[in-house]
Amino acid sequence: MNRKAAMELSMGTIVVVVLSVSMLILGMILVRSIMCAGMQISEDISSGVRNEVKNLFGADKFGVKCMGEGGQDVKLGTGGRRKVVCIIKSEEQSTYQLIATKIESLKGASTDVVQKWVLNKEWSGSVSPGTDKEVDVVLLDIPRNAPTSTLKITIQANKGAGSSDTITSIIDIVPTGFVKGAIC
């Protein structure tokens, strides 16, 4: 009789352990999906920044506008590839060349370290009249452990063989945090 009772107790224990582990895994998946969805919302804010850059243009203003220009508060997170975007609006078919001539750190990481983050710093192409062309001028690969920093990016915008403008963008680099790095 003792053996039968011991066998029933161990089977019950096994069932409880299996159910507990299953519930724990399902709970972790649920928490992960909720947290990643919340963090995705913050990523969507960067698309809102792009829309704000588009709003810098009036109905009839043409030229090049970049994120972080003119006092805009732009923050990029650490731990991945991040783009510095410019919007080009032209009244005629034009060829543009945008080059980040200088990328320097105002605070946080040193300028030498920031230079290692740069994967691409130029764009060239044609722009059709009346359209807002969104271009990725600078591509940064910011390490996950990068310190909070402020970057000053100077962009030279050349239109065809004629005019040239200099644009200065200020971008803040902020840590994304341990939770996002570990979960998503």
N, CA and C atoms as a LAMMPS dump frame, in Angstrom:
ITEM: TIMESTEP
0
ITEM: NUMBER OF ATOMS
552
ITEM: BOX BOUNDS ff ff ff
-5.0000000000000000e+02 5.0000000000000000e+02
-5.0000000000000000e+02 5.0000000000000000e+02
-5.0000000000000000e+02 5.0000000000000000e+02
ITEM: ATOMS id mol type element x y z
1 1 1 N 0.829 -1.18 0
2 1 2 C 0 0 0
3 1 3 C 0.882 1.257 0
4 2 1 N 2.023 1.208 0.688
5 2 2 C 2.919 2.349 0.731
6 2 3 C 3.475 2.687 -0.65
7 3 1 N 3.799 1.691 -1.431
8 3 2 C 4.359 1.93 -2.756
9 3 3 C 3.338 2.603 -3.675
10 4 1 N 2.09 2.197 -3.599
11 4 2 C 1.051 2.779 -4.44
12 4 3 C 0.842 4.253 -4.074
13 5 1 N 0.846 4.561 -2.81
14 5 2 C 0.678 5.947 -2.37
15 5 3 C 1.873 6.79 -2.796
16 6 1 N 3.054 6.226 -2.703
17 6 2 C 4.253 6.958 -3.118
18 6 3 C 4.229 7.218 -4.616
19 7 1 N 3.739 6.257 -5.386
20 7 2 C 3.661 6.414 -6.83
21 7 3 C 2.651 7.494 -7.196
22 8 1 N 1.508 7.543 -6.527
23 8 2 C 0.491 8.558 -6.806
24 8 3 C 1.011 9.942 -6.43
25 9 1 N 1.746 10.036 -5.347
26 9 2 C 2.289 11.322 -4.936
27 9 3 C 3.318 11.821 -5.942
28 10 1 N 4.162 10.95 -6.433
29 10 2 C 5.173 11.387 -7.387
30 10 3 C 4.542 11.745 -8.731
31 11 1 N 3.499 11.057 -9.161
32 11 2 C 2.806 11.4 -10.404
33 11 3 C 2.122 12.76 -10.254
34 12 1 N 1.511 12.996 -9.096
35 12 2 C 0.868 14.291 -8.845
36 12 3 C 1.897 15.411 -8.832
37 13 1 N 3.05 15.133 -8.234
38 13 2 C 4.117 16.135 -8.193
39 13 3 C 4.616 16.449 -9.599
40 14 1 N 4.781 15.431 -10.415
41 14 2 C 5.241 15.63 -11.789
42 14 3 C 4.232 16.474 -12.57
43 15 1 N 2.963 16.19 -12.431
44 15 2 C 1.915 16.943 -13.135
45 15 3 C 1.942 18.408 -12.696
46 16 1 N 2.062 18.633 -11.376
47 16 2 C 2.104 20.005 -10.87
48 16 3 C 3.338 20.739 -11.397
49 17 1 N 4.48 20.09 -11.412
50 17 2 C 5.712 20.708 -11.901
51 17 3 C 5.581 21.053 -13.386
52 18 1 N 5.057 20.119 -14.186
53 18 2 C 4.892 20.364 -15.629
54 18 3 C 3.941 21.534 -15.864
55 19 1 N 2.817 21.549 -15.16
56 19 2 C 1.863 22.652 -15.313
57 19 3 C 2.477 23.982 -14.852
58 20 1 N 3.227 23.954 -13.78
59 20 2 C 3.861 25.178 -13.278
60 20 3 C 4.876 25.735 -14.27
61 21 1 N 5.696 24.866 -14.814
62 21 2 C 6.686 25.308 -15.794
63 21 3 C 5.992 25.847 -17.047
64 22 1 N 4.931 25.187 -17.482
65 22 2 C 4.175 25.652 -18.653
66 22 3 C 3.586 27.035 -18.405
67 23 1 N 3.006 27.243 -17.233
68 23 2 C 2.43 28.549 -16.911
69 23 3 C 3.519 29.612 -16.804
70 24 1 N 4.665 29.257 -16.264
71 24 2 C 5.773 30.192 -16.153
72 24 3 C 6.25 30.628 -17.544
73 25 1 N 6.394 29.686 -18.44
74 25 2 C 6.83 30.008 -19.805
75 25 3 C 5.797 30.877 -20.504
76 26 1 N 4.516 30.525 -20.387
77 26 2 C 3.467 31.338 -21.014
78 26 3 C 3.44 32.75 -20.424
79 27 1 N 3.644 32.869 -19.121
80 27 2 C 3.682 34.18 -18.486
81 27 3 C 4.851 35.012 -18.98
82 28 1 N 6.012 34.371 -19.144
83 28 2 C 7.18 35.09 -19.645
84 28 3 C 6.953 35.563 -21.079
85 29 1 N 6.34 34.736 -21.898
86 29 2 C 6.046 35.127 -23.282
87 29 3 C 5.073 36.297 -23.301
88 30 1 N 4.074 36.266 -22.442
89 30 2 C 3.088 37.348 -22.382
90 30 3 C 3.751 38.66 -21.947
91 31 1 N 4.569 38.603 -20.916
92 31 2 C 5.251 39.81 -20.436
93 31 3 C 6.19 40.336 -21.509
94 32 1 N 6.891 39.447 -22.181
95 32 2 C 7.818 39.868 -23.246
96 32 3 C 7.056 40.56 -24.368
97 33 1 N 5.946 40.005 -24.796
98 33 2 C 5.204 40.618 -25.901
99 33 3 C 4.625 41.975 -25.496
100 34 1 N 4.168 42.105 -24.273
101 34 2 C 3.624 43.388 -23.813
102 34 3 C 4.738 44.43 -23.734
103 35 1 N 5.884 44.053 -23.188
104 35 2 C 6.982 45.011 -23.053
105 35 3 C 7.534 45.4 -24.413
106 36 1 N 7.659 44.448 -25.321
107 36 2 C 8.171 44.779 -26.653
108 36 3 C 7.193 45.678 -27.402
109 37 1 N 5.897 45.457 -27.214
110 37 2 C 4.908 46.323 -27.861
111 37 3 C 5.028 47.753 -27.342
112 38 1 N 5.233 47.903 -26.043
113 38 2 C 5.422 49.234 -25.468
114 38 3 C 6.683 49.897 -25.99
115 39 1 N 7.729 49.11 -26.153
116 39 2 C 8.973 49.67 -26.656
117 39 3 C 8.86 50.001 -28.138
118 40 1 N 8.04 49.258 -28.856
119 40 2 C 7.816 49.545 -30.267
120 40 3 C 7.131 50.895 -30.44
121 41 1 N 6.29 51.245 -29.483
122 41 2 C 5.632 52.553 -29.528
123 41 3 C 6.679 53.658 -29.506
124 42 1 N 7.697 53.486 -28.675
125 42 2 C 8.751 54.509 -28.635
126 42 3 C 9.529 54.55 -29.942
127 43 1 N 9.683 53.41 -30.598
128 43 2 C 10.333 53.391 -31.91
129 43 3 C 9.483 54.136 -32.936
130 44 1 N 8.169 54.034 -32.8
131 44 2 C 7.272 54.725 -33.725
132 44 3 C 7.352 56.235 -33.565
133 45 1 N 7.82 56.676 -32.425
134 45 2 C 7.984 58.11 -32.215
135 45 3 C 8.995 58.672 -33.207
136 46 1 N 9.996 57.862 -33.56
137 46 2 C 10.988 58.341 -34.528
138 46 3 C 10.344 58.595 -35.887
139 47 1 N 9.326 57.824 -36.229
140 47 2 C 8.62 58.126 -37.483
141 47 3 C 7.857 59.435 -37.342
142 48 1 N 7.403 59.743 -36.128
143 48 2 C 6.776 61.04 -35.884
144 48 3 C 7.768 62.175 -36.056
145 49 1 N 9.028 61.919 -35.678
146 49 2 C 10.068 62.929 -35.875
147 49 3 C 10.246 63.191 -37.364
148 50 1 N 10.211 62.14 -38.16
149 50 2 C 10.34 62.317 -39.608
150 50 3 C 9.198 63.167 -40.152
151 51 1 N 8.009 62.928 -39.639
152 51 2 C 6.87 63.735 -40.085
153 51 3 C 7.035 65.187 -39.669
154 52 1 N 7.604 65.414 -38.495
155 52 2 C 7.851 66.79 -38.059
156 52 3 C 8.868 67.478 -38.955
157 53 1 N 9.858 66.703 -39.42
158 53 2 C 10.825 67.281 -40.348
159 53 3 C 10.103 67.725 -41.62
160 54 1 N 9.158 66.906 -42.069
161 54 2 C 8.378 67.279 -43.253
162 54 3 C 7.581 68.548 -42.988
163 55 1 N 7.102 68.714 -41.762
164 55 2 C 6.308 69.898 -41.426
165 55 3 C 7.152 71.159 -41.315
166 56 1 N 8.483 71.013 -41.261
167 56 2 C 9.332 72.198 -41.253
168 56 3 C 9.17 72.999 -42.543
169 57 1 N 8.778 72.317 -43.596
170 57 2 C 8.555 72.993 -44.87
171 57 3 C 7.196 73.671 -44.846
172 58 1 N 7.137 74.86 -45.396
173 58 2 C 5.849 75.493 -45.632
174 58 3 C 5.28 74.917 -46.917
175 59 1 N 4.133 75.406 -47.329
176 59 2 C 3.493 74.897 -48.531
177 59 3 C 4.326 75.184 -49.776
178 60 1 N 5.083 76.262 -49.778
179 60 2 C 5.818 76.638 -50.977
180 60 3 C 7.324 76.761 -50.755
181 61 1 N 7.845 76.195 -49.673
182 61 2 C 9.273 76.274 -49.403
183 61 3 C 9.967 75.033 -49.967
184 62 1 N 11.08 75.28 -50.624
185 62 2 C 11.841 74.198 -51.228
186 62 3 C 13.234 74.162 -50.615
187 63 1 N 13.871 73.003 -50.671
188 63 2 C 15.22 72.863 -50.15
189 63 3 C 15.405 71.574 -49.384
190 64 1 N 16.395 71.58 -48.501
191 64 2 C 16.756 70.4 -47.713
192 64 3 C 16.585 70.723 -46.241
193 65 1 N 15.878 69.873 -45.525
194 65 2 C 15.716 69.987 -44.072
195 65 3 C 16.083 68.637 -43.463
196 66 1 N 16.821 68.673 -42.356
197 66 2 C 17.267 67.44 -41.712
198 66 3 C 16.791 67.382 -40.265
199 67 1 N 16.623 66.161 -39.754
200 67 2 C 16.214 66.011 -38.365
201 67 3 C 17.322 66.522 -37.451
202 68 1 N 16.905 67.193 -36.378
203 68 2 C 17.861 67.767 -35.455
204 68 3 C 18.28 69.176 -35.821
205 69 1 N 17.701 69.685 -36.894
206 69 2 C 18.041 71.027 -37.365
207 69 3 C 17.101 72.043 -36.739
208 70 1 N 17.598 73.213 -36.448
209 70 2 C 16.746 74.303 -35.993
210 70 3 C 16.128 74.094 -34.629
211 71 1 N 16.845 73.48 -33.7
212 71 2 C 16.35 73.362 -32.334
213 71 3 C 15.43 72.19 -32.079
214 72 1 N 15.217 71.329 -33.052
215 72 2 C 14.409 70.131 -32.817
216 72 3 C 15.099 69.251 -31.787
217 73 1 N 14.311 68.624 -30.926
218 73 2 C 14.858 67.701 -29.934
219 73 3 C 14.754 66.293 -30.505
220 74 1 N 15.875 65.739 -30.98
221 74 2 C 15.885 64.414 -31.592
222 74 3 C 16.765 63.5 -30.774
223 75 1 N 16.212 62.343 -30.414
224 75 2 C 16.951 61.359 -29.629
225 75 3 C 16.988 60.041 -30.388
226 76 1 N 18.157 59.438 -30.435
227 76 2 C 18.337 58.127 -31.024
228 76 3 C 18.786 57.173 -29.924
229 77 1 N 18.255 55.963 -29.934
230 77 2 C 18.605 54.982 -28.922
231 77 3 C 19.872 54.223 -29.259
232 78 1 N 20.472 53.653 -28.245
233 78 2 C 21.672 52.842 -28.428
234 78 3 C 21.278 51.436 -28.844
235 79 1 N 22.266 50.664 -29.234
236 79 2 C 22.038 49.253 -29.511
237 79 3 C 21.442 48.958 -30.867
238 80 1 N 22.005 49.509 -31.931
239 80 2 C 21.524 49.182 -33.263
240 80 3 C 21.843 50.257 -34.275
241 81 1 N 21.379 50.011 -35.48
242 81 2 C 21.599 50.972 -36.558
243 81 3 C 20.529 52.054 -36.503
244 82 1 N 20.974 53.287 -36.54
245 82 2 C 20.075 54.442 -36.475
246 82 3 C 20.392 55.365 -37.644
247 83 1 N 19.346 55.963 -38.216
248 83 2 C 19.492 56.811 -39.394
249 83 3 C 19.241 58.27 -39.047
250 84 1 N 20.03 59.146 -39.661
251 84 2 C 19.773 60.574 -39.623
252 84 3 C 19.163 60.899 -40.984
253 85 1 N 17.928 61.374 -40.954
254 85 2 C 17.122 61.524 -42.16
255 85 3 C 17.008 62.992 -42.551
256 86 1 N 17.034 63.238 -43.853
257 86 2 C 16.774 64.57 -44.398
258 86 3 C 15.626 64.454 -45.402
259 87 1 N 14.884 65.546 -45.539
260 87 2 C 13.795 65.631 -46.503
261 87 3 C 14.195 66.663 -47.55
262 88 1 N 14.052 66.28 -48.811
263 88 2 C 14.377 67.198 -49.906
264 88 3 C 13.085 67.505 -50.662
265 89 1 N 12.826 68.786 -50.838
266 89 2 C 11.664 69.221 -51.612
267 89 3 C 12.174 70.152 -52.701
268 90 1 N 11.897 69.791 -53.948
269 90 2 C 12.433 70.555 -55.063
270 90 3 C 11.303 71.002 -55.984
271 91 1 N 11.483 72.182 -56.584
272 91 2 C 10.479 72.698 -57.512
273 91 3 C 10.739 72.236 -58.936
274 92 1 N 11.874 71.608 -59.179
275 92 2 C 12.23 71.116 -60.506
276 92 3 C 13.018 69.827 -60.358
277 93 1 N 13.118 69.063 -61.41
278 93 2 C 13.92 67.838 -61.395
279 93 3 C 15.363 68.231 -61.101
280 94 1 N 15.915 67.73 -60.02
281 94 2 C 17.256 68.129 -59.598
282 94 3 C 18.037 66.931 -59.089
283 95 1 N 19.332 67.076 -59.168
284 95 2 C 20.233 66.078 -58.603
285 95 3 C 20.856 66.674 -57.352
286 96 1 N 20.805 65.925 -56.259
287 96 2 C 21.35 66.382 -54.986
288 96 3 C 22.44 65.43 -54.518
289 97 1 N 23.375 65.995 -53.785
290 97 2 C 24.385 65.199 -53.1
291 97 3 C 24.476 65.734 -51.676
292 98 1 N 24.212 64.876 -50.705
293 98 2 C 24.286 65.253 -49.301
294 98 3 C 25.431 64.481 -48.665
295 99 1 N 26.345 65.21 -48.029
296 99 2 C 27.524 64.597 -47.411
297 99 3 C 27.663 65.137 -45.993
298 100 1 N 27.801 64.234 -45.034
299 100 2 C 28.092 64.638 -43.658
300 100 3 C 29.59 64.939 -43.596
301 101 1 N 29.909 66.22 -43.64
302 101 2 C 31.316 66.618 -43.679
303 101 3 C 31.997 66.538 -42.327
304 102 1 N 31.2 66.665 -41.26
305 102 2 C 31.792 66.644 -39.918
306 102 3 C 30.796 66.027 -38.939
307 103 1 N 31.242 65.023 -38.207
308 103 2 C 30.442 64.417 -37.147
309 103 3 C 31.292 64.475 -35.891
310 104 1 N 30.84 65.278 -34.932
311 104 2 C 31.624 65.44 -33.708
312 104 3 C 30.734 65.257 -32.483
313 105 1 N 31.363 64.883 -31.398
314 105 2 C 30.661 64.696 -30.136
315 105 3 C 30.806 65.952 -29.287
316 106 1 N 29.678 66.483 -28.833
317 106 2 C 29.703 67.652 -27.966
318 106 3 C 29.816 67.253 -26.496
319 107 1 N 29.261 66.083 -26.167
320 107 2 C 29.398 65.555 -24.81
321 107 3 C 29.195 64.054 -24.845
322 108 1 N 29.674 63.374 -23.831
323 108 2 C 29.548 61.922 -23.769
324 108 3 C 30.735 61.238 -24.415
325 109 1 N 30.458 60.372 -25.379
326 109 2 C 31.522 59.641 -26.067
327 109 3 C 32.43 60.616 -26.809
328 110 1 N 33.699 60.248 -26.941
329 110 2 C 34.646 61.118 -27.651
330 110 3 C 34.361 61.09 -29.153
331 111 1 N 34.822 62.105 -29.849
332 111 2 C 34.611 62.188 -31.3
333 111 3 C 35.257 61.007 -32.008
334 112 1 N 36.414 60.541 -31.532
335 112 2 C 37.071 59.378 -32.138
336 112 3 C 36.198 58.136 -32.034
337 113 1 N 35.557 57.959 -30.9
338 113 2 C 34.66 56.81 -30.707
339 113 3 C 33.436 56.941 -31.604
340 114 1 N 32.879 58.138 -31.684
341 114 2 C 31.693 58.368 -32.515
342 114 3 C 32.001 58.082 -33.98
343 115 1 N 33.191 58.419 -34.436
344 115 2 C 33.572 58.163 -35.828
345 115 3 C 33.51 56.671 -36.165
346 116 1 N 33.757 55.825 -35.185
347 116 2 C 33.688 54.377 -35.403
348 116 3 C 32.253 53.894 -35.565
349 117 1 N 31.28 54.674 -35.104
350 117 2 C 29.871 54.307 -35.241
351 117 3 C 29.345 54.556 -36.653
352 118 1 N 30.009 55.392 -37.424
353 118 2 C 29.503 55.834 -38.726
354 118 3 C 29.699 54.73 -39.77
355 119 1 N 28.578 54.281 -40.357
356 119 2 C 28.635 53.289 -41.43
357 119 3 C 28.525 53.954 -42.801
358 120 1 N 27.739 55.01 -42.886
359 120 2 C 27.547 55.724 -44.149
360 120 3 C 27.318 57.188 -43.825
361 121 1 N 27.88 58.071 -44.655
362 121 2 C 27.686 59.487 -44.381
363 121 3 C 27.467 60.311 -45.642
364 122 1 N 26.865 59.695 -46.631
365 122 2 C 26.528 60.472 -47.818
366 122 3 C 25.372 59.835 -48.576
367 123 1 N 24.708 60.677 -49.364
368 123 2 C 23.619 60.234 -50.24
369 123 3 C 23.641 61.104 -51.478
370 124 1 N 23.365 60.502 -52.61
371 124 2 C 23.201 61.276 -53.834
372 124 3 C 22.108 60.636 -54.672
373 125 1 N 21.394 61.485 -55.399
374 125 2 C 20.321 60.995 -56.238
375 125 3 C 19.516 62.148 -56.795
376 126 1 N 18.503 61.789 -57.563
377 126 2 C 17.671 62.836 -58.163
378 126 3 C 16.353 62.94 -57.411
379 127 1 N 15.79 64.136 -57.472
380 127 2 C 14.542 64.422 -56.776
381 127 3 C 13.547 64.97 -57.798
382 128 1 N 12.359 64.396 -57.799
383 128 2 C 11.309 64.845 -58.711
384 128 3 C 10.64 66.093 -58.163
385 129 1 N 10.123 66.941 -59.048
386 129 2 C 9.484 68.178 -58.58
387 129 3 C 8.199 67.906 -57.807
388 130 1 N 7.994 68.704 -56.772
389 130 2 C 6.752 68.634 -55.997
390 130 3 C 6.656 67.496 -55.01
391 131 1 N 7.684 66.667 -54.889
392 131 2 C 7.63 65.547 -53.949
393 131 3 C 8.55 65.808 -52.766
394 132 1 N 8.224 65.192 -51.65
395 132 2 C 9.086 65.232 -50.469
396 132 3 C 9.874 63.931 -50.45
397 133 1 N 11.136 64.004 -50.815
398 133 2 C 11.977 62.807 -50.861
399 133 3 C 12.688 62.654 -49.532
400 134 1 N 12.459 61.528 -48.876
401 134 2 C 13.095 61.231 -47.588
402 134 3 C 14.347 60.41 -47.858
403 135 1 N 15.505 60.904 -47.396
404 135 2 C 16.766 60.221 -47.651
405 135 3 C 17.518 59.991 -46.34
406 136 1 N 18.214 58.879 -46.278
407 136 2 C 19.047 58.547 -45.128
408 136 3 C 20.463 59.021 -45.422
409 137 1 N 20.868 60.104 -44.789
410 137 2 C 22.183 60.683 -45.063
411 137 3 C 23.257 59.999 -44.233
412 138 1 N 23.001 59.854 -42.944
413 138 2 C 23.992 59.261 -42.046
414 138 3 C 23.397 57.991 -41.447
415 139 1 N 24.176 56.925 -41.456
416 139 2 C 23.786 55.666 -40.824
417 139 3 C 24.792 55.381 -39.721
418 140 1 N 24.288 55.319 -38.487
419 140 2 C 25.133 55.072 -37.319
420 140 3 C 24.843 53.685 -36.768
421 141 1 N 25.874 52.956 -36.402
422 141 2 C 25.726 51.678 -35.702
423 141 3 C 26.178 51.923 -34.271
424 142 1 N 25.202 52.267 -33.429
425 142 2 C 25.509 52.683 -32.059
426 142 3 C 25.542 51.453 -31.156
427 143 1 N 26.645 51.229 -30.455
428 143 2 C 26.716 50.062 -29.573
429 143 3 C 25.723 50.161 -28.41
430 144 1 N 25.349 49.022 -27.9
431 144 2 C 24.383 48.953 -26.802
432 144 3 C 24.899 49.656 -25.543
433 145 1 N 26.196 49.611 -25.321
434 145 2 C 26.765 50.195 -24.098
435 145 3 C 27.283 51.622 -24.301
436 146 1 N 26.852 52.285 -25.366
437 146 2 C 27.314 53.652 -25.631
438 146 3 C 26.791 54.607 -24.559
439 147 1 N 27.614 55.556 -24.141
440 147 2 C 27.164 56.513 -23.125
441 147 3 C 26.203 57.536 -23.722
442 148 1 N 25.466 58.209 -22.848
443 148 2 C 24.608 59.305 -23.288
444 148 3 C 25.5 60.368 -23.915
445 149 1 N 25.187 60.749 -25.144
446 149 2 C 26.048 61.661 -25.889
447 149 3 C 25.209 62.644 -26.688
448 150 1 N 25.842 63.727 -27.091
449 150 2 C 25.228 64.693 -27.999
450 150 3 C 26.148 64.841 -29.19
451 151 1 N 25.59 64.626 -30.395
452 151 2 C 26.365 64.709 -31.621
453 151 3 C 25.989 65.958 -32.403
454 152 1 N 26.985 66.558 -33.004
455 152 2 C 26.769 67.681 -33.919
456 152 3 C 27.198 67.2 -35.297
457 153 1 N 26.221 67.162 -36.207
458 153 2 C 26.48 66.654 -37.55
459 153 3 C 26.329 67.802 -38.538
460 154 1 N 27.384 68.071 -39.29
461 154 2 C 27.359 69.116 -40.312
462 154 3 C 27.205 68.435 -41.666
463 155 1 N 26.138 68.808 -42.386
464 155 2 C 25.816 68.198 -43.672
465 155 3 C 25.924 69.253 -44.764
466 156 1 N 26.651 68.913 -45.805
467 156 2 C 26.783 69.776 -46.976
468 156 3 C 25.789 69.278 -48.024
469 157 1 N 24.847 70.122 -48.428
470 157 2 C 23.835 69.768 -49.42
471 157 3 C 24.15 70.495 -50.716
472 158 1 N 24.536 69.738 -51.736
473 158 2 C 24.869 70.302 -53.042
474 158 3 C 23.757 69.987 -54.024
475 159 1 N 23.258 71.018 -54.68
476 159 2 C 22.191 70.85 -55.67
477 159 3 C 22.808 70.988 -57.051
478 160 1 N 22.854 69.87 -57.771
479 160 2 C 23.447 69.889 -59.106
480 160 3 C 24.857 70.436 -59.064
481 161 1 N 25.174 71.293 -60.03
482 161 2 C 26.493 71.917 -60.061
483 161 3 C 26.422 73.322 -59.491
484 162 1 N 25.236 73.703 -59.02
485 162 2 C 25.041 75.085 -58.603
486 162 3 C 25.162 75.326 -57.124
487 163 1 N 24.034 75.451 -56.467
488 163 2 C 24.009 75.926 -55.079
489 163 3 C 24.456 74.869 -54.076
490 164 1 N 24.85 75.38 -52.919
491 164 2 C 25.31 74.522 -51.842
492 164 3 C 24.846 75.119 -50.512
493 165 1 N 24.327 74.281 -49.63
494 165 2 C 23.88 74.712 -48.305
495 165 3 C 24.587 73.877 -47.244
496 166 1 N 24.773 74.474 -46.078
497 166 2 C 25.327 73.751 -44.939
498 166 3 C 24.246 73.645 -43.873
499 167 1 N 24.017 72.412 -43.408
500 167 2 C 22.976 72.128 -42.423
501 167 3 C 23.654 71.556 -41.188
502 168 1 N 23.276 72.059 -40.021
503 168 2 C 23.82 71.547 -38.767
504 168 3 C 22.702 70.891 -37.977
505 169 1 N 22.899 69.627 -37.64
506 169 2 C 21.923 68.858 -36.864
507 169 3 C 22.528 68.487 -35.517
508 170 1 N 21.714 68.589 -34.479
509 170 2 C 22.123 68.168 -33.14
510 170 3 C 21.275 66.946 -32.766
511 171 1 N 21.943 65.842 -32.478
512 171 2 C 21.282 64.578 -32.176
513 171 3 C 21.739 64.097 -30.808
514 172 1 N 20.788 63.714 -29.955
515 172 2 C 21.117 63.142 -28.648
516 172 3 C 21.078 61.62 -28.74
517 173 1 N 22.084 60.974 -28.189
518 173 2 C 22.14 59.513 -28.107
519 173 3 C 21.802 59.143 -26.672
520 174 1 N 20.745 58.339 -26.493
521 174 2 C 20.321 57.947 -25.156
522 174 3 C 20.301 56.417 -25.048
523 175 1 N 20.659 55.891 -23.896
524 175 2 C 20.639 54.434 -23.713
525 175 3 C 19.198 53.904 -23.796
526 176 1 N 19.041 52.75 -24.438
527 176 2 C 17.713 52.131 -24.535
528 176 3 C 17.374 51.374 -23.268
529 177 1 N 18.352 51.044 -22.479
530 177 2 C 18.098 50.362 -21.224
531 177 3 C 18.33 48.869 -21.308
532 178 1 N 18.529 48.293 -20.166
533 178 2 C 18.8 46.859 -20.06
534 178 3 C 17.591 46.026 -20.458
535 179 1 N 16.412 46.477 -20.053
536 179 2 C 15.204 45.675 -20.283
537 179 3 C 14.97 45.48 -21.765
538 180 1 N 15.032 46.557 -22.542
539 180 2 C 14.795 46.428 -23.974
540 180 3 C 15.881 45.585 -24.617
541 181 1 N 17.117 45.787 -24.244
542 181 2 C 18.195 45.021 -24.805
543 181 3 C 18.069 43.53 -24.502
544 182 1 N 17.603 43.204 -23.324
545 182 2 C 17.495 41.81 -22.929
546 182 3 C 16.24 41.131 -23.458
547 183 1 N 15.165 41.904 -23.608
548 183 2 C 13.884 41.289 -23.969
549 183 3 C 13.639 41.283 -25.46
550 184 1 N 13.815 42.4 -26.12
551 184 2 C 13.433 42.497 -27.537
552 184 3 C 14.612 42.324 -28.458
